[in-house]
Amino acid sequence: MTDAPRIPHDTLSLANGGRMPLLGFGTWQIKGDDAVRATSTALGAGYRHLDTALVYGNEAEVGRALAESGVPRDEVFVTTKCPPDRAGSGVDTIRESLDRLQLDHLDLWLIHWPGEGSANADLWSDFVEAREAGLVRDIGVSNFDGAMLDEVTKATGVTPAVNQIEWSPLLFDADVVADHRARGIVLEGYSSLRGGTLEHPTIVGIAERLGRTPAQVIIRWHLQHEFVVIPKSVHADRIRSNGDVAGFELTDDDLGALDALSG
Ligand SMILES: NC(=O)c1ccc[n+]([C@@H]2O[C@H](COP(=O)([O-])OP(=O)(O)OC[C@H]3O[C@@H](n4cnc5c(N)ncnc54)[C@H](OP(=O)(O)O)[C@@H]3O)[C@@H](O)[C@H]2O)c1
């Protein structure tokens, strides 16, 4: 029998009081029964944070896996996302997502990507309304730059709690990190295992020295920097090993070498 994965349960505080686990399970491109199976595997392995989106077409499957898992609702952090063209009907959209997920509230709801014209500010007002109605604990955005963060904050007086952006050691940018921290916005990374990261010789070298996989090194780099990371896989062995990262640490030299890869 293999040992149970050692899943980290460190969290960050969000603007409206939520506690966001640094490690989550990503579900993009996982559909149908695979989505139920993969989400069940992640929950069984000990992940307590799920990331889905309306456009992934798997909210119902993620919700079914969560309902059938027996894990108490308040132990799991659930994020879904809203397309940017829902301004004016945002509250209806979140209610529909909640129905599919079999939930009465979300932990985090994100504008999935920036919209045109006044769409961001208009939809962000709907997000604030949904939060005030108790349909979601914290609200945030995805794929926003600094000007877009300014726009929605100025329009409503409410700063996004989280910005989910493409992120990995190869995309590390200390100015982006500093800007998010100065604004009090949690930086959540996505697609951290794409873009050649898994084959990068520096990452592979660190992984070989530590007797770990390149994916575990990349995930550990996020955790030690306090970036939220949401690796996705449909394979049970990868889901377990990606989460099995509480039992080792990167050295300061490792972190420095990984930070330098984007240079
Ligand atoms: N906000 C946005 O615009 C946005 C955009 C993209 C993604 N996301 C979110 O971020 C999550 C993660 O990003 P992502 O889906 O692009 O995937 P990712 O976590 O970067 O993984 C990329 C691919 O690597 C493979 N993989 C996973 N673990 C591995 C391992 N240990 N060894 C080798 N290969 C491995 C997976 O394929 P297999 O499934 O075949 O294992 C996966 O398709 C998404 O699922 C989604 O929740 C958000």
The ligand as an SDF file (V2000), in Angstrom:
LIG
                    3D

 48 52  0  0  0  0  0  0  0  0999 V2000
   -8.5790   31.8320  -14.9900 N   0  0  0  0  0  0  0  0  0  0  0  0
   -8.1880   31.3460  -16.1370 C   0  0  0  0  0  0  0  0  0  0  0  0
   -8.2630   31.9840  -17.2050 O   0  0  0  0  0  0  0  0  0  0  0  0
   -7.5940   29.9600  -16.1660 C   0  0  0  0  0  0  0  0  0  0  0  0
   -6.9300   29.4880  -17.3050 C   0  0  0  0  0  0  0  0  0  0  0  0
   -6.3720   28.2130  -17.2800 C   0  0  0  0  0  0  0  0  0  0  0  0
   -6.4890   27.4400  -16.1490 C   0  0  0  0  0  0  0  0  0  0  0  0
   -7.1700   27.8930  -15.0410 N   0  0  0  0  0  0  0  0  0  0  0  0
   -7.3170   27.0580  -13.8160 C   0  0  0  0  0  0  0  0  0  0  0  0
   -6.0280   26.6170  -13.4130 O   0  0  0  0  0  0  0  0  0  0  0  0
   -6.0070   25.1880  -13.3750 C   0  0  0  0  0  0  0  0  0  0  0  0
   -4.6240   24.6690  -13.6980 C   0  0  0  0  0  0  0  0  0  0  0  0
   -4.2100   25.0610  -15.0030 O   0  0  0  0  0  0  0  0  0  0  0  0
   -4.1980   24.0380  -16.2520 P   0  0  0  0  0  0  0  0  0  0  0  0
   -5.4710   23.2930  -16.3290 O   0  0  0  0  0  0  0  0  0  0  0  0
   -3.7510   24.8470  -17.4050 O   0  0  0  0  0  0  0  0  0  0  0  0
   -3.1640   22.8900  -15.8850 O   0  0  0  0  0  0  0  0  0  0  0  0
   -1.7730   22.7230  -15.1390 P   0  0  0  0  0  0  0  0  0  0  0  0
   -2.0490   22.5180  -13.6950 O   0  0  0  0  0  0  0  0  0  0  0  0
   -0.7660   23.7310  -15.5510 O   0  0  0  0  0  0  0  0  0  0  0  0
   -1.3810   21.3200  -15.7960 O   0  0  0  0  0  0  0  0  0  0  0  0
   -1.1360   21.2140  -17.1950 C   0  0  0  0  0  0  0  0  0  0  0  0
   -1.1300   19.7670  -17.6150 C   0  0  0  0  0  0  0  0  0  0  0  0
   -0.0800   19.0690  -16.9520 O   0  0  0  0  0  0  0  0  0  0  0  0
   -0.4530   17.7130  -16.7570 C   0  0  0  0  0  0  0  0  0  0  0  0
    0.0490   17.3030  -15.4350 N   0  0  0  0  0  0  0  0  0  0  0  0
   -0.4970   17.5180  -14.2170 C   0  0  0  0  0  0  0  0  0  0  0  0
    0.2600   16.9910  -13.2410 N   0  0  0  0  0  0  0  0  0  0  0  0
    1.3250   16.4340  -13.8510 C   0  0  0  0  0  0  0  0  0  0  0  0
    2.4640   15.7270  -13.3840 C   0  0  0  0  0  0  0  0  0  0  0  0
    2.6330   15.5020  -12.0830 N   0  0  0  0  0  0  0  0  0  0  0  0
    3.3720   15.2940  -14.3060 N   0  0  0  0  0  0  0  0  0  0  0  0
    3.1960   15.5070  -15.6200 C   0  0  0  0  0  0  0  0  0  0  0  0
    2.1360   16.1810  -16.1290 N   0  0  0  0  0  0  0  0  0  0  0  0
    1.2100   16.6310  -15.2490 C   0  0  0  0  0  0  0  0  0  0  0  0
   -1.9520   17.6390  -16.8070 C   0  0  0  0  0  0  0  0  0  0  0  0
   -2.3530   16.6510  -17.7640 O   0  0  0  0  0  0  0  0  0  0  0  0
   -3.1470   15.3130  -17.2880 P   0  0  0  0  0  0  0  0  0  0  0  0
   -4.5080   15.7390  -16.8910 O   0  0  0  0  0  0  0  0  0  0  0  0
   -3.0970   14.4620  -18.5320 O   0  0  0  0  0  0  0  0  0  0  0  0
   -2.3590   14.7190  -16.1420 O   0  0  0  0  0  0  0  0  0  0  0  0
   -2.4040   19.0260  -17.2240 C   0  0  0  0  0  0  0  0  0  0  0  0
   -3.2820   19.0340  -18.3120 O   0  0  0  0  0  0  0  0  0  0  0  0
   -7.0880   24.8140  -14.3740 C   0  0  0  0  0  0  0  0  0  0  0  0
   -7.4810   23.4590  -14.3040 O   0  0  0  0  0  0  0  0  0  0  0  0
   -8.1640   25.8040  -14.0300 C   0  0  0  0  0  0  0  0  0  0  0  0
   -8.8540   25.4070  -12.8530 O   0  0  0  0  0  0  0  0  0  0  0  0
   -7.7040   29.1490  -15.0380 C   0  0  0  0  0  0  0  0  0  0  0  0
  1  2  1  0
  2  3  2  0
  2  4  1  0
  4  5  1  0
  4 48  2  0
  5  6  2  0
  6  7  1  0
  7  8  2  0
  8  9  1  0
  8 48  1  0
  9 10  1  0
  9 46  1  0
 10 11  1  0
 11 12  1  0
 11 44  1  0
 12 13  1  0
 13 14  1  0
 14 15  2  0
 14 16  1  0
 14 17  1  0
 17 18  1  0
 18 19  2  0
 18 20  1  0
 18 21  1  0
 21 22  1  0
 22 23  1  0
 23 24  1  0
 23 42  1  0
 24 25  1  0
 25 26  1  0
 25 36  1  0
 26 27  1  0
 26 35  1  0
 27 28  2  0
 28 29  1  0
 29 30  1  0
 29 35  2  0
 30 31  1  0
 30 32  2  0
 32 33  1  0
 33 34  2  0
 34 35  1  0
 36 37  1  0
 36 42  1  0
 37 38  1  0
 38 39  2  0
 38 40  1  0
 38 41  1  0
 42 43  1  0
 44 45  1  0
 44 46  1  0
 46 47  1  0
M  CHG  2   8   1  16  -1
M  END
$$$$
